[in-house]
Amino acid sequence: MIYIKRLDFQNYRKAGTYSLSFDDPQNGYHMHGIIAENGTGKTTILNAITWCLYEKEYQLKDEDRALPIINSKKLNAMSLNEAAEVSVKLTVQDDDKEIVFERKHKVIRSQKDNGAPLAILDTRSDFVVTMSDLSSSDSTKSYPNEAGQYYVAEYFENSIHDFFFFDGEKLEEFFTLKKANSIQASVEAIAQISLLDTVIKNSREIASTLTRKVSKSRPNLKKLEKECDDAYKAWQENKTSKRALEIAKEEMVIRKRNIDALLRENSSSASLQKEKKLLGEELERIKNEQTELYKKKVKLAVRSMTLIKMYPRIIKALRLIDEKGASGDYSVLLSKKQLQNILSDVLNHSVNCPLCGSSFGGNQIAHLQDIISRQTVDDDTAYSLRSLKEDLEAARAEILAFRQHYTEIEEKEIQLQDIYDETERQYVETSEKLIRLGSVRDENGEVIDFSKLESDSRKLESDISSHDQAIGALNTVITNYENEYNQKKNKYEEAVKRENDDADSQKVIDTLHFIISNMARVKNSITKEVRENLEKITWKIFAQVVKRNGVFGSISMDEAYRLSLYDEYGQEMTGSSSETEYMILAYSYTLAIHEASGHNCPLVIDSPLGRVSGEIRENTADMLLETSRHKQIIMLFTGDEYSEKVRKLFEGKAVMRTIRLSADNKTWEGSEI
């Protein structure tokens, strides 16, 4: 088992010069806990580890605005141009091997125009890994800088570093596309899937070389092959560009979400942020309504213009129909057959007129006979004329009402624009109020500049929209290149089969294609098995902790290693899960990655129970405790997280200590409890 033995700081941030030891308690559990209140700088431990290993402090909220890496008390005590060293040393044991990772950075004390101290860092830090065989007294070797990075990759692969050093407060970043890509690359390398990719790639290159050799004298084949390769290259390049845009957009979304959350959390800006959000939603609603009105106006104009062009014909047709009706060529009310039936009833039964109710006399009967005799249009045509007249009259009325309807829409547009302008004015005014909030310091002493945050949020919103448009455009380009590649590939393969008369070479080429096809199937099978194993382990741990029957149904992982949670009816609920459920899902996935990848490395968790409460908090603590039977776990608690029930659960099993700031709030001091 790999475990962290010690962490040494020299002049590093709030830790100052301090050491933390993690000697194994030898009680069947490998659990350590550090309790520190907010503002003490417990996240400094995570940052120190990642800085030591990767030269990157991943947990800084904003690297550009963070305090310098050197302890502020040390910097202030230095004289002008004096140099000091900042270092972090991580000591790890792997069975009988001890590995020490150490990074040092030289800092020179300068000063700002106002006399405030300024830290100037050397151009690069020094990194060294020292390997020692504990079973031998003379087997220590050192590997500086790039040589040492090999051992970092072996023990703490950077692409999945946040599955070793986990921040419980950054769950929204946990299942991102960027992280899924890292997981996929790392897990497939561990499962040796990447070796199959190499075999497939080499076989394809050999087959391509042989095909070119056979078709050397056939320029048509060479041309087709180049076209095929060019289309494939363009397809892949655009896919890569799209993926880069998606990752960049995702990072912007997370960055904006974090900025907005920071603005909302500040008591001075919370109400303004809420007001701004509502105003933004209202602006979006008005935009949508304006779009619908515009569509309605265009539709009305297009239809009316069509009818206006036909207006002379409509009037002429109506006049002809009316003239035929007036001349008696057809009845505008009753068909000829209906009139004949009325006449028959009158002659046989002496009934009253069904239209006016008066009795029929000789004159009326003669008049009815005259109307029937003058109708020259058959009933079907008469019916068509009556229907056509109704349609034509409706079209004429629609034309005459066009101006009124069009004016009504324009008036609504003007009203909406006035509302939009006023809402936008309020939106800008609210944004400016946020900007005028100025800056404060957070719990760690870092400056929060609300004007810059507000400006950044607005710029990110614009950038996200631009990336969405670019991604949409690339989707079309990618589809076109993919179709083009498939067409060129089919054409090229058909040409090779037709023209290749070198039987022996063709057999080799066919064999290579067979190998490529089968290796691809093997790769897909192994990949599927790895993903299914991750799904299975993740679901097992998740269900064990949450224990809510009839709510959660399953977990699935797509080909990009992105995890989705479903309810009992098969509907996805990843995005609508509570923070507690999200945290447990993240823990479950983290431990599944450790188990499935074979990386039995220590797990360092900041705020491990910060987003869980009640029974699930105890279940989570119990799950972590059980996990520590076969894996070292180091947890960074706040006092609130380390509740009485959690304390009782860990008592006698976990090694706990406190960290607090010195009297001047500049460095750490602490004790074991």
WONORWO-V699345 format. One record per residue. PHI is phi in radians with two decimals (NA if undefined). PSI is psi in radians with two decimals (NA if undefined). OMEGA is omega in whole degrees, 0 to 359 (none if undefined). Layout:
BEGIN
<<PHI/PSI/OMEGA> <PHI/PSI/OMEGA>>
END
This chain:
BEGIN
<<NA/2.42/178> <-1.62/2.28/176> <-2.54/2.69/179> <-1.43/2.20/179> <-1.62/-0.62/189> <-2.80/2.63/175> <-2.35/2.05/182> <-1.99/2.31/179> <-1.98/2.49/170> <-2.32/1.95/178> <1.00/0.50/185> <-1.70/1.99/174> <0.72/-2.44/183> <-1.22/-0.35/180> <-1.15/-0.51/184> <1.14/-2.31/175> <-1.89/1.94/193> <-2.75/2.74/179> <-2.34/2.49/174> <-2.16/2.18/177> <-1.87/2.56/182> <-2.26/0.99/179> <-1.12/2.41/183> <-1.14/2.28/183> <-1.24/-0.18/178> <0.98/0.70/179> <-2.19/0.29/181> <1.62/-0.24/178> <-2.05/2.57/179> <-2.10/1.02/188> <-2.00/2.28/175> <-2.27/2.52/178> <-2.35/2.49/176> <-2.15/2.21/181> <-1.87/2.18/179> <-2.63/2.36/181> <-1.26/2.76/176> <-0.99/2.40/182> <1.70/-0.28/179> <-1.29/-0.54/180> <1.76/0.62/180> <-1.15/-0.49/177> <-1.13/-0.29/176> <-0.98/-0.56/181> <-1.11/-0.81/178> <-1.09/-0.79/181> <-1.11/-0.66/180> <-1.12/-0.73/181> <-1.13/-0.84/183> <-1.23/-0.55/176> <-1.16/-0.74/180> <-1.06/-0.80/185> <-1.41/-0.74/191> <-2.09/-0.04/184> <1.04/0.70/181> <-2.58/2.21/177> <-1.66/1.62/190> <-1.23/-0.38/186> <-1.64/0.05/176> <-1.15/2.36/180> <-1.16/-0.75/180> <-2.62/1.82/186> <-1.06/-0.61/183> <-1.17/-0.46/185> <-1.96/0.18/181> <-1.38/2.77/174> <-1.12/2.74/180> <-1.09/2.76/185> <-1.19/-0.43/179> <-1.37/2.53/178> <-0.99/2.30/187> <-1.12/-0.60/179> <-1.15/-0.75/179> <-1.12/-0.79/181> <-1.06/-0.75/183> <-1.17/-0.50/182> <-1.43/-0.27/182> <-1.34/2.61/176> <-1.48/2.86/183> <-1.02/2.31/180> <1.21/0.12/175> <-1.29/2.50/180> <-1.84/2.55/175> <-2.47/2.91/183> <-2.04/2.31/172> <-1.84/2.29/180> <-2.57/2.68/172> <-2.34/2.29/180> <-2.15/2.14/181> <-1.93/2.05/181> <-1.82/2.18/185> <-2.18/2.50/175> <-2.05/2.34/177> <-2.23/1.68/186> <0.95/-2.01/183> <-1.70/0.28/178> <-1.96/2.41/173> <-1.97/2.23/182> <-2.09/2.19/179> <-1.96/2.08/175> <-1.77/2.17/181> <-2.39/2.31/176> <-2.16/2.34/179> <-2.19/2.54/178> <-2.44/2.24/180> <-1.44/2.36/181> <-2.21/2.35/177> <-1.95/2.39/181> <-1.49/2.07/173> <-2.07/-2.86/177> <-2.68/2.71/179> <-1.42/3.04/181> <-1.04/-0.56/181> <-1.50/0.09/178> <1.60/-0.11/180> <-1.18/2.53/182> <-1.14/2.53/181> <-2.34/2.26/181> <-1.63/2.18/176> <-1.91/2.03/182> <-1.52/2.54/174> <-1.07/2.82/185> <-1.08/-0.53/179> <-2.61/2.77/177> <-1.64/2.86/176> <-1.83/2.34/182> <-2.26/2.40/179> <-2.54/2.48/174> <-2.01/2.24/179> <-1.99/2.13/181> <-1.85/2.28/178> <-2.29/2.42/174> <-1.63/1.96/185> <-1.19/-0.31/180> <-1.49/-0.10/181> <-2.33/2.48/182> <-1.50/-0.16/185> <-2.33/1.04/182> <-2.54/0.76/180> <-1.75/2.25/179> <-2.26/2.55/180> <-2.01/2.52/181> <-2.30/1.78/184> <-1.42/2.65/170> <0.81/-2.08/186> <-1.04/-0.64/179> <-1.09/-0.61/180> <-1.25/-0.44/181> <-1.11/-0.41/177> <-1.04/-0.71/182> <-1.35/-0.49/172> <-1.07/-0.82/180> <-1.11/-0.62/182> <-1.19/-0.69/185> <-1.71/-0.65/184> <-2.39/1.25/182> <-0.88/2.15/187> <-1.07/-0.63/185> <-1.11/-0.40/177> <-2.16/0.63/182> <-1.06/-0.60/182> <-1.40/0.14/166> <-1.69/-0.11/173> <-1.81/-0.70/185> <-2.10/1.68/198> <-1.91/2.28/179> <-1.84/1.93/183> <-1.20/-0.14/181> <-1.67/-0.01/183> <-2.09/0.88/184> <-1.21/-0.51/183> <-1.13/-0.30/180> <-1.65/-0.02/193> <-1.26/-0.70/185> <-1.89/0.70/181> <-1.40/2.87/179> <-1.10/-0.70/181> <-1.09/-0.77/181> <-1.20/-0.65/178> <-1.05/-0.71/178> <-1.06/-0.75/180> <-1.11/-0.77/180> <-1.07/-0.80/182> <-1.03/-0.83/182> <-1.11/-0.75/184> <-1.25/-0.82/182> <-1.13/-0.69/180> <-1.20/-0.53/175> <-1.20/-0.75/180> <-1.12/-0.69/180> <-1.41/0.08/178> <1.12/0.37/175> <-1.18/-0.55/180> <-1.11/-0.48/177> <-1.15/-0.67/177> <-1.13/-0.68/177> <-1.03/-0.70/179> <-1.12/-0.76/179> <-1.07/-0.79/180> <-1.09/-0.78/181> <-1.09/-0.82/180> <-1.10/-0.72/180> <-1.11/-0.69/180> <-1.14/-0.68/179> <-1.16/-0.70/179> <-1.13/-0.79/179> <-1.07/-0.70/180> <-1.15/-0.70/179> <-1.12/-0.78/179> <-1.10/-0.73/181> <-1.11/-0.71/178> <-1.12/-0.66/180> <-1.13/-0.78/180> <-1.14/-0.65/186> <-1.73/0.33/183> <-0.97/-0.69/183> <-1.52/0.10/182> <-2.02/1.56/183> <-1.01/-0.49/181> <-1.11/-0.76/179> <-1.15/-0.73/180> <-1.09/-0.69/179> <-1.14/-0.77/179> <-1.10/-0.70/180> <-1.11/-0.74/179> <-1.11/-0.75/179> <-1.07/-0.71/179> <-1.11/-0.82/180> <-1.10/-0.72/180> <-1.11/-0.74/180> <-1.14/-0.70/180> <-1.14/-0.76/181> <-1.09/-0.78/180> <-1.11/-0.70/178> <-1.04/-0.89/183> <-1.18/-0.69/180> <-1.09/-0.72/179> <-1.22/-0.60/175> <-1.11/-0.74/178> <-1.10/-0.74/179> <-1.10/-0.72/179> <-1.12/-0.78/180> <-1.06/-0.70/178> <-1.10/-0.72/178> <-1.14/-0.71/180> <-1.11/-0.74/179> <-1.15/-0.77/179> <-1.07/-0.74/179> <-1.11/-0.75/181> <-1.06/-0.73/178> <-1.13/-0.67/177> <-1.13/-0.73/180> <-1.06/-0.79/180> <-1.13/-0.77/180> <-1.06/-0.77/179> <-1.14/-0.73/180> <-1.06/-0.74/180> <-1.16/-0.72/179> <-1.10/-0.81/181> <-1.10/-0.66/178> <-1.13/-0.72/179> <-1.11/-0.70/178> <-1.15/-0.71/181> <-1.17/-0.64/184> <-1.19/-0.45/180> <-1.29/2.20/186> <-1.04/-0.56/181> <-1.26/-0.46/186> <-1.88/-0.15/186> <-1.01/-0.87/182> <-1.16/-0.64/178> <-1.16/-0.69/178> <-1.11/-0.73/179> <-1.10/-0.78/179> <-1.08/-0.74/180> <-1.11/-0.72/180> <-1.08/-0.78/179> <-1.12/-0.71/179> <-1.14/-0.67/177> <-1.09/-0.73/178> <-1.13/-0.66/179> <-1.16/-0.71/177> <-1.05/-0.73/179> <-1.13/-0.71/179> <-1.10/-0.76/180> <-1.12/-0.73/178> <-0.99/-0.79/180> <-1.09/-0.73/180> <-1.16/-0.69/177> <-1.09/-0.70/178> <-1.09/-0.75/179> <-1.14/-0.70/178> <-1.12/-0.72/179> <-1.07/-0.79/179> <-1.05/-0.73/181> <-1.13/-0.70/180> <-1.16/-0.75/179> <-1.11/-0.76/180> <-1.07/-0.75/180> <-1.11/-0.76/182> <-1.14/-0.78/181> <-1.08/-0.79/181> <-1.15/-0.74/182> <-1.15/-0.70/179> <-1.09/-0.67/178> <-1.11/-0.77/182> <-1.20/-0.66/181> <-1.10/-0.68/177> <-1.06/-0.56/182> <-1.59/-0.03/188> <-0.97/-0.82/179> <-1.00/-0.70/180> <-1.19/-0.65/179> <-1.07/-0.82/181> <-1.11/-0.74/181> <-1.11/-0.73/180> <-1.14/-0.73/179> <-1.08/-0.73/180> <-1.08/-0.78/180> <-1.09/-0.76/181> <-1.11/-0.76/180> <-1.11/-0.70/180> <-1.11/-0.73/179> <-1.15/-0.66/178> <-1.16/-0.71/181> <-1.19/-0.60/182> <-1.40/-0.10/178> <1.50/0.17/178> <-1.09/-0.45/174> <-2.71/2.79/180> <-1.58/2.36/181> <-1.41/-0.21/182> <-1.94/-0.86/185> <-2.15/2.65/178> <-1.34/2.86/180> <-1.05/-0.68/181> <-1.13/-0.71/178> <-1.11/-0.71/179> <-1.11/-0.70/179> <-1.14/-0.66/178> <-1.15/-0.68/179> <-1.11/-0.77/180> <-1.08/-0.71/180> <-1.10/-0.74/180> <-1.13/-0.67/181> <-1.14/-0.80/182> <-1.17/-0.57/184> <-1.60/-0.54/189> <-2.24/-0.06/179> <0.98/0.87/180> <-1.46/2.89/176> <-1.39/2.85/180> <-1.16/2.22/181> <-1.24/-0.22/182> <-1.61/-0.87/184> <-1.88/-0.25/177> <1.50/-0.08/180> <-1.42/2.80/180> <-1.37/2.66/180> <-1.51/2.29/170> <-1.96/-3.01/182> <-1.10/-0.71/180> <-1.13/-0.72/181> <-1.13/-0.72/180> <-1.12/-0.72/180> <-1.12/-0.71/179> <-1.10/-0.71/180> <-1.14/-0.71/178> <-1.13/-0.63/180> <-1.16/-0.74/179> <-1.07/-0.75/182> <-1.14/-0.69/184> <-1.22/-0.48/183> <-1.49/-0.17/182> <-1.40/2.00/182> <-1.76/-0.10/183> <-1.78/2.33/181> <-1.23/2.94/187> <-1.11/-0.72/181> <-1.09/-0.77/179> <-1.17/-0.69/179> <-1.08/-0.73/178> <-1.09/-0.74/179> <-1.09/-0.71/180> <-1.13/-0.74/179> <-1.09/-0.77/179> <-1.13/-0.75/180> <-1.08/-0.67/180> <-1.10/-0.72/178> <-1.07/-0.79/180> <-1.11/-0.74/181> <-1.17/-0.68/178> <-1.17/-0.66/177> <-1.13/-0.71/178> <-1.12/-0.73/179> <-1.09/-0.73/179> <-1.13/-0.66/180> <-1.13/-0.71/178> <-1.10/-0.79/182> <-1.16/-0.49/181> <-1.57/-0.05/185> <-0.97/-0.88/184> <-1.03/-0.73/181> <-1.11/-0.84/181> <-1.12/-0.71/181> <-1.14/-0.71/179> <-1.14/-0.70/179> <-1.05/-0.75/179> <-1.13/-0.75/180> <-1.09/-0.67/178> <-1.13/-0.70/177> <-1.12/-0.67/178> <-1.09/-0.73/179> <-1.12/-0.78/179> <-1.06/-0.78/180> <-1.11/-0.70/180> <-1.13/-0.66/177> <-1.09/-0.77/178> <-1.11/-0.72/181> <-1.11/-0.80/181> <-1.04/-0.74/180> <-1.18/-0.74/179> <-1.13/-0.70/179> <-1.13/-0.68/177> <-1.06/-0.76/178> <-1.14/-0.67/180> <-1.09/-0.84/180> <-1.11/-0.72/180> <-1.09/-0.73/178> <-1.14/-0.73/178> <-1.07/-0.72/180> <-1.17/-0.62/176> <-1.08/-0.72/178> <-1.09/-0.72/179> <-1.10/-0.66/183> <-1.28/-0.12/177> <-1.10/-0.40/178> <1.35/-2.41/184> <-2.37/2.65/174> <-2.39/3.11/176> <-1.92/2.47/179> <-1.46/-3.01/185> <-1.12/-0.40/179> <-1.66/0.10/179> <1.50/0.06/180> <-1.45/2.50/183> <-1.30/2.31/173> <-1.91/1.87/180> <-1.67/1.76/186> <-1.16/-0.55/179> <-1.13/-0.73/179> <-1.22/-0.69/179> <-1.06/-0.79/180> <-1.10/-0.76/178> <-1.10/-0.76/179> <-1.07/-0.73/181> <-1.07/-0.75/181> <-1.18/-0.70/178> <-1.15/-0.73/179> <-1.09/-0.67/178> <-1.03/-0.75/178> <-1.17/-0.75/181> <-1.13/-0.68/179> <-1.08/-0.77/178> <-1.07/-0.74/179> <-1.10/-0.72/179> <-1.15/-0.67/177> <-1.02/-0.78/180> <-1.13/-0.74/180> <-1.14/-0.69/179> <-1.14/-0.73/178> <-1.07/-0.74/179> <-1.14/-0.70/180> <-1.17/-0.57/178> <-1.00/-0.76/179> <-1.14/-0.77/180> <-1.08/-0.76/181> <-1.08/-0.78/179> <-1.07/-0.73/180> <-1.11/-0.79/180> <-1.18/-0.63/178> <-1.11/-0.79/178> <-1.10/-0.72/180> <-1.11/-0.74/180> <-1.08/-0.80/181> <-1.08/-0.70/178> <-1.13/-0.81/180> <-1.12/-0.70/181> <-1.11/-0.81/179> <-1.09/-0.74/180> <-1.12/-0.73/180> <-1.15/-0.80/181> <-1.13/-0.65/177> <-1.14/-0.70/180> <-1.15/-0.69/179> <-1.09/-0.78/181> <-1.11/-0.64/182> <-1.25/-0.72/192> <-1.76/-0.21/184> <-1.46/1.86/180> <-1.84/0.16/177> <-1.54/1.66/188> <-1.07/-0.78/183> <-1.12/-0.81/180> <-1.12/-0.65/180> <-1.12/-0.63/178> <-1.11/-0.73/178> <-1.11/-0.77/180> <-1.07/-0.77/179> <-1.09/-0.69/179> <-1.10/-0.75/179> <-1.11/-0.72/177> <-1.11/-0.63/177> <-1.11/-0.76/178> <-1.07/-0.81/181> <-1.02/-0.81/182> <-1.09/-0.79/183> <-1.26/-0.67/178> <-1.10/-0.65/178> <-1.09/-0.69/179> <-1.16/-0.71/179> <-1.10/-0.78/179> <-1.03/-0.82/180> <-1.06/-0.66/181> <-1.15/-0.81/180> <-1.14/-0.76/179> <-1.01/-0.78/179> <-1.09/-0.71/180> <-1.11/-0.74/179> <-1.09/-0.81/180> <-1.11/-0.75/180> <-1.11/-0.63/178> <-1.15/-0.74/177> <-1.09/-0.77/177> <-0.99/-0.84/185> <-1.08/-0.83/182> <-1.17/-0.76/180> <-1.05/-0.81/181> <-1.11/-0.70/180> <-1.06/-0.82/181> <-1.20/-0.75/181> <-1.04/-0.85/181> <-1.12/-0.62/181> <-1.12/-0.65/183> <-1.48/-0.83/187> <-1.24/-0.79/177> <0.91/0.87/178> <-2.16/1.54/181> <-1.18/2.53/177> <1.41/0.12/178> <-1.99/-0.94/182> <-1.76/2.43/184> <-1.93/-0.71/184> <-2.93/2.99/175> <-2.27/2.46/176> <-2.35/2.71/180> <-2.24/2.24/181> <-1.46/-3.11/184> <-1.14/-0.37/179> <-1.60/0.17/178> <1.18/0.46/174> <-1.60/2.33/187> <-1.65/2.45/177> <-2.28/2.46/179> <-1.92/2.35/183> <-2.13/2.64/176> <-1.46/-3.08/185> <-1.17/-0.28/179> <-1.70/0.07/178> <1.50/0.21/178> <-1.63/2.38/182> <-1.20/2.41/182> <-2.36/0.30/181> <-1.02/-0.85/184> <-1.27/-0.32/182> <-1.89/0.17/179> <-1.26/2.71/178> <-1.27/2.88/179> <-1.07/-0.63/179> <-1.09/-0.86/181> <-1.12/-0.64/180> <-1.14/-0.70/180> <-1.17/-0.75/180> <-1.13/-0.67/178> <-1.09/-0.72/179> <-1.13/-0.76/176> <-1.05/-0.81/183> <-1.05/-0.75/180> <-1.17/-0.72/179> <-1.02/-0.87/182> <-1.19/-0.56/177> <-1.15/-0.71/177> <-1.05/-0.77/179> <-1.04/-0.83/184> <-1.23/-0.80/184> <-1.23/-0.56/183> <-1.47/-0.27/182> <1.43/0.09/179> <-1.49/1.55/180> <-1.47/1.06/185> <-1.67/2.83/176> <-1.11/2.71/179> <-2.10/2.09/179> <-1.92/2.10/187> <-2.13/2.14/174> <-1.60/2.33/182> <0.92/1.05/187> <-1.18/-0.46/183> <-2.14/0.32/187> <-1.13/-0.49/185> <-1.93/0.20/178> <-2.12/2.70/181> <-2.61/3.00/176> <1.08/-2.48/184> <-1.10/-0.64/182> <-1.18/-0.55/176> <-1.08/-0.77/180> <-1.19/-0.68/178> <-1.09/-0.71/180> <-1.13/-0.81/179> <-1.05/-0.71/180> <-1.16/-0.71/178> <-1.09/-0.75/179> <-1.15/-0.66/179> <-1.12/-0.76/179> <-1.14/-0.66/178> <-1.09/-0.56/182> <-1.22/-0.08/175> <-1.17/-0.49/182> <-2.21/0.17/181> <-2.69/2.36/176> <-1.24/2.30/177> <-2.21/2.23/176> <-2.04/2.10/184> <-2.01/2.42/180> <-1.91/1.81/186> <-1.73/2.67/158> <-1.58/2.90/179> <-1.06/-0.66/181> <-1.15/-0.68/180> <-1.12/-0.69/183> <-1.45/1.24/184> <-1.26/3.01/181> <-1.07/-0.70/180> <-1.18/-0.68/178> <-1.16/-0.71/179> <-1.03/-0.78/180> <-1.11/-0.64/180> <-1.15/-0.67/184> <-1.54/-0.25/186> <-1.00/2.22/179> <1.41/-0.06/182> <-2.07/-0.70/182> <-1.85/2.53/174> <-1.55/2.03/184> <-1.99/2.55/175> <-2.57/2.82/178> <-1.94/2.65/172> <-2.22/2.31/177> <-2.42/2.84/179> <-1.43/2.62/176> <-1.15/3.03/184> <-1.01/-0.57/180> <-1.57/0.11/178> <1.05/0.49/184> <-1.92/-0.49/182> <-2.41/3.00/181> <-1.56/2.69/163> <-2.60/2.76/184> <-3.00/3.14/180> <-2.71/2.83/178> <-1.52/2.54/180> <-2.17/NA/none>>
END
